[in-house]
Amino acid sequence: MSLLRRAWAWFDDRTGLTNVLSPIASHLVPPGTSWWYVFGSATLFAFIVQVVTGIALSTMYVTSTAHAYQSLQFITQDALLGRVLRGIHFWGASAMVLFVGVHMIRVFLTGSYKFPREVNWLTGAGLLLFTIGMGFTGQLLRWDQNAVWSVVVGAAQAGRVPVIGQRLAQFILGGNVVGGATLSRFFSFHVFFIPALIFGFIGVHLYLVIRNGISEPPVLGHIVDPKTYRDWYNRLLERHGVPFWPDVAWRDVVFGAAMVAGIVALAFLLGPPVLGKPPDPSIVQADPRPDWYLLWYFAVLALIPPGIESWVIVGAPMAFGAAVILLPFLGSKGERHPLRRPWAIVVVIVAVMMVGTLWRLADKAPWSPNFAAQPLTAQDLGPSSDTVWAGSQLFYVKGCQYCHTVNGKGGQRGPDLSDVGSRLSKQQITQRILNGGTNMPAYAATMNPGALNLLVDFLSSRTGQ
């Protein structure tokens, strides 16, 4: 111990580290801060986990369209603790997105974006944006069928932006199509560019937290007045302030350690997301969807009418961004307590309910073909003729079962056909197959009479009895 003390004394004398850390650790914090204040530190803990595991993964990941998929398979199946490492990185990303969102909700509800912490709010909003960007760019690095088509969908959405849409889509893809340039670009953004921005914004954010102080718990009737607030806040700290370490920081450490333990446990128990099939742009039978934290937006895009897609895709993010930026300037003074700002409570409740509902709907994705649908068996059909059996297999081979359910098997994009024979005549079924429908292609030019008769015989036998 004596040797360690002398070594630390030598190092501290040469670097002055104590002079840097001591003011940070001992800076005064308002009384009454509780567990609701730990989510910002939890986000920082999650980011550190991402940096450490990301560096480890990058030593084995191959940034090549020919080997990226295989390198991930090697990491998951053959590398020592590779599956756990990928799992920690995935669940760490989920924790980072979750807690940065919860932290911003807490700041919004308590009015902590008001004077003098307007820039604190803006840097936090930037960190939320960069965190989502990390998730989006990281998904492509899995380089499976779902990841590739998700980026194609994202580029198509960016292409809707007026004037610069085409150039923006080309920038995302690194060209006109997904390829090696796309993978290299996303790897660079995921590993270098966005993390550098996050490090910078975290530094500024922490500096501003220390400079402006941690916001005190809101009190009913106390009004933030930019002319008097700083003097009032300094008097509060002088009379009742407590040092950040250890009086407050212990909660951050305990919660952060529990979060990291939870991430590791999820990595061991559930592992990383399963890799899909290797990417093949010629195969359009894919169900691209983002990771869970953007799944609700996936539902929005699927549910909005086609005529207003461009307006929603471009306008909604711009409106949200403008609201986030203008909020601290339009509401920099006044009451902070949420009971005196009931509109803030309503906004949070509506947003959480909307995102939760859309998330559950997107998880089922009834508007997407179910490419994992299994063909009907003889038991599913019940007593039937050879032509009905042959028609049921053709129903699967032609892809009809990806969109239509029969006897509980199939997709939900189209109507359930379990009792179609009791609702439509053979002639009506034939016309619908040949002419198509709103979201159903017409098969008149691609289906021969023999196959058509088999399908009609099969469907007309489905009476739901």
N, C-alpha and C positions, 0 to 999 in steps of 0.2 A: 504493500500500500504506500509505503514511503517513497518507493521508486516511481510509482504512478503519480503521486503528488508532485514530485520534482519534475517529472516529464510534462505534466499538465502546466505547472508554473512556467517552465521554459517555453512551451508552446504558446501560452497565453501572453507571456511577455513579448514574444516576437510578433504575434498577430493582433493582440488587443481584442480577442474574441469576447472576453467578458464585458468589455466596455460597449460592445455592439449588442449582445444578448441581454444584458442586465436591464437596460431601460425597457426592452420589449417584455421581459418576464415580469417586471415589477410595475408596469404601468397600471394606473388605477382604473377600475371597472365599476360602473354604477351598481348599487345594491339591487337585489331582487332578480338578477339574471338566473335563469333556470335551465332545465333540460331542453327547452325550446330553442336555446341558443347554440346547440351543439352541431346543427346540421351543416353549417359552413365548414367547420373543422372536419366533419365526417367526409365532406366532398374532397377536401385536401388529402385526407388519408387515402381515399379511394384513388385519387389521381396518382399518389405515390405508388400504390399497388400496381397501377397500370404502367407506370414508367419502368418499374423493376421487372415485371413479367414481360412487358413489351420488349425490353432489351434482351431478355433471355430467349424469347421466341424469335427475334430477328437474327440471332446467331445460327438458327437452323432453317429459317424460311428462305426459299429461293424465289427471287423476284423475276420469274420467267413464266410465260404462258405455257411452256412445255413442261415445267417442273413444279409450279406453285402448288397445284392440287396434290401431287405426289409427296411434296415436302410436308404438307399438312397431314397427310395420311401417315407419314413416317413419325412426325411429332406425336400424333394421337395414339398410334398403335405400337411403335417400337422404341421411341426415345424414353429414357428413364424419367418417370413421372411426367411425361409429355402431356398425357390426357388431363392430368390435374393442373398442369401449367396453363393449358388452353382454357380449362374451366375457370381458373382463378381470373384470367384475363377477361373472359366473357362476363362473369358475374361481377367482377370489379367495375366493368363498364356500366352494367345495369345499376349498380349501387351509386356510381358517380352521377348518372342521369337522374336517378330517383332523388338523391339528396340535394343536388343543386336545385331541382324543382321545388322540393319541400322548403329549402332555405329561402328561395325567392317568395314562396307563398307566405312564409312567416314574416319576412321583411315587408311584404305588401300589406298583410293584415294589420301589423303593428305600426304602419306608417313610418317605418324606419328609413324610407327614401327621402323624407322631408329634410329641410335645411338642418345642418350643412352637409348632408350626406348624399346629395344628388349624384355626384360622380361615383360614389360607392355603388349606387344602384346601376349606373350605366356600365361600369366595369363588370359587375355581376351579371348583367344581361349579356355582355360579350362572352363571358365564361360559359353561360348556358348555350349560346349559339355554337361556340367552339366545341363544347362537349357533344352536342348533337352531330356536328360535323365529324368528330372523331368516330362516333358510332357508325355513321353512314359510310365513311371511307374504309373503316375496318371491315365492314360486311363484304365488300368486294374482294378483300384479300383472301377470303375463303376459296374464291375462284371455283365455285361450283355453279350448277345451272341456275339456281335461285339467285345467287349473287350477281351473276352477269346480267340476267334479265331485269333485276332490280335497278341496276345502273342504267340500263337502256330506258326503263320507264322514267327514272329520274332525269335523264338527259332530255327525254321527250317533253317532260313538264317544263324544264328550263327553256326549251325551244319555243314555248308559248309567250315568253316575255317579248313585248313589242320592241322593234328596232334591233335590239342586240340578242334576241333569242337564239338565232342560228349560231352566232359566234360563241355564245355562252354554252350551248350544247356541245359544240366542237371543242371548247376548252375543257369541259368535263370529261369527254371521251378521249381527248388527246388526238382528235381526228374526226373522221366521219363514222367510224365503226369501233366497236369494242375490240381491243387487241392488246398487244404488248405495251404500247404507249399508254393505254388506259391504266393497266396494272402498275406500271412504273410511276405514273403520275399520282395515283391514289396512294401508293406506298410512300412516296415522298411527302405527300400532304399528311398522311396518318402518322408517320414516324418523325418527320422533321418540322414541317412548316406549322401545322396546327399546334403541336406540343410547344413549340417556341413561343407562339402567341399566348398559349395558356400560361406558361411560365411568366411571361411579361405581365399579363393581366393580373395574375395572382400576386406578383410583387407589388404592382400599383395598388391593388385592392387591399392588401395587408397594410401597406403604408398609409392608405387613407383611413383604415380602421383605427390605426394607432394615432394618426394625426387628429381625426375628428372625434375619436372615442367611440366605444360601443354604445349603441342606442339604449337608453334606459327603458325599462318596461313602461308602457304607456299608462297614464293615470287619467281617469275621468275628470274632465274640466281643465286639464293643463293644456294650454295652447302654445304651439311653437310659433314664436315671433322672431324672425331673423335679426331684429334689432337688439333683442335682449337674451336670446337663447344661449349664446356662448358663455356669457357671464353667469347665467343661472346654472348651466351644466358644470362649469368649473367650480362653483360653490358647492354643488352637490357632491362632486368628487372629493373636495377638501374635507367635507363634513362626514360623509358616509361611504366614500369609495373604498374598495378592497383591492389588493394586488391581484393581477391576473393569475400569477403563479404563487402559491398553489390553490388559492381559494376558489378560482373559477376553472382553471385549466384541467383540474382533475376530472371534471365531467367530460371534457373533450377527449381526454386520454382513455377513460373507461368506455365511452361510447364508441370511439374509434377502434379500440382493441376488440370490442364485441363485434363490431361490423366486419373487421378483417377475419375474425374467427368464423363468422357466418359465411363469408365469401369462400373461405377454404373448405368449410363443411359442405357447401353446395357443390363445390368443384369435385370433391370426393364422391358425394352421393349421386349427383346428377350429371356431372361432367360438362363438356362444352357442347354447343349445338352440333347436331349430327350433320356431317357433310352430305350434300345431295350428290346427284350424278355429275360427272365431269362436264364442263361447259361445252355446248355444241349449239352455235347460233342457228344451225339449220333445223333444229328441233324446237318447234314452237309450243309443244305441249309442256309448258312450264307454268308454275303458279307463283310468280315473283311477289314477295312480300317482305317488308322491312322487319327488323327486330322489334320486340314488343313496344319499345318506347315511341315508335313512329307508326305503330299498327293502326291507331285511331285515325291518323291522317289518311292512311290507305283506305279506310272505310269511307271517309268523306269523299275522296276522289271516285270511289265506286258508286256512291249513292247520288251524287249531284247530277242533274239533267245534263246531257251532252251540250245543250245550247249555251250553258253558262260555265262550262269547264274552264275556259281560258280566264274568265273573270275571277273565278274562285282561286285557281292555281296561282295567278299573279297577284290578284288584289288582296286576298286574305292574309298572306304573309306580310305584305307591305303595310296593311292596316294594323296588324298586330305589332309589327316593328315600330311603326309611328306612335302607337299608343304607349309602348314601353318607353320610348325615348322621351316623349312629351310629358309622361306622368310626373316625374319629379319636379318639372318646371311649372306645370299647371297647378300642382298641389303641394308646393314647397312649404306651406305654412298652415296653421290651424290645428284642429284636434287630431291626435294620433290614435286614440283608443278606438278599437273596432266597433264598440257599441255606439259611438258617436259618428261612425262612418259605416252605417248598415249597408250601403251600396257595395263596399269592399267585401263584406261577408257574402252578399248575394252573388257577386262576380265569381268568387272562389267556389261557392257551392255549385253554381251553374256550370262552371268550367270543369270541375271534378266529375260531376254527374254526366256531362256531355262526353268527356274523354273516356270515362269508364264504360258508358253504354256503347260508344263507338268501338272501344277496344274489344268488348265481348262480341259484338257483331262481326268485327273484322277477324277475330280468331276463328269464327265459324265460316266466314266468307261465303255465304250462300250464293253470291253472284259469280263466283269463280268455278270453272269446271273442276270436278274432282277426279284428277288423273290417277288417284290411288284406288278408284272404284274397282271392285272385284266382279267377275262375271257371275251371272245367275247359275245356280246349280239345279239339278233335277228336283231336289227337295224344295227349293224356292218356288219352282214352277208348279209343283203338284202334278196330278195326272194330266198328261198332255201328249199330243201326237208328235211324230217325227218332225213335221214342218214347223210346229210351234217351238220345239227344241232348237231346230236349226235357226229359226228367226231370232230366238233369244241370244244365241251366240253371235249372230250377225249384228244385233243391237249393240253388243259390246265391241265387236271388231270395228264397226263404223264410228265408234266414239259417242254414240247416242247416250250411253249410260254415264258418261262423264257429266252430263248436264241434267239428266232425268233419273228420278228414283223409281224403281220397281221393287215392290216387296221389301222396302227398307234398304236397298242397295243402290248406290249411284249418287249423283250430284243434286244440288238444289237450285241450280241456275234456271232450269226450266220447270214446267209443271210436273207434279207427281203423276206418273202414268200407271199406277197400280190398278186403277179402275177405269182406264181410258175406254175400254171396250163397252162399258155401260153408259158412257157419255157421248161417244162419237160412233157413227156408223163406219163401215169399211171404206165407203166412198169419201167420207170426211177425213178419215185418217190418211188415205191416199193423197188427197188434195193438200193436206198440211205438210206431208213429207215432200211432195214435189214442189210446192210453192214456198215453203219456209214460213217464217213468222218474224216478229219484231227483232228478236235476237237469235233467230234460227236460220241457218243458210238453206237455200233451196237446193234440192237434190235431183231435180228433173234432168239436168245435164250430166250427172255423174253416176246415176244408179240404174242398173239394167232391170228389165221387167221381172226377172226371176228373183233377184234380191228384194225388189220392192214387194212382191207377193209374200215372200217369207216374213218380212217385217210387218206387213199388214196383218197376216194371219196371227203372228205372235201378239201384236198389240191388241187386236180385237178379242183375243182370248183373255185379256186382263180385265176382269169384271169386278175384282175386289171381293169375290165370294170365296 
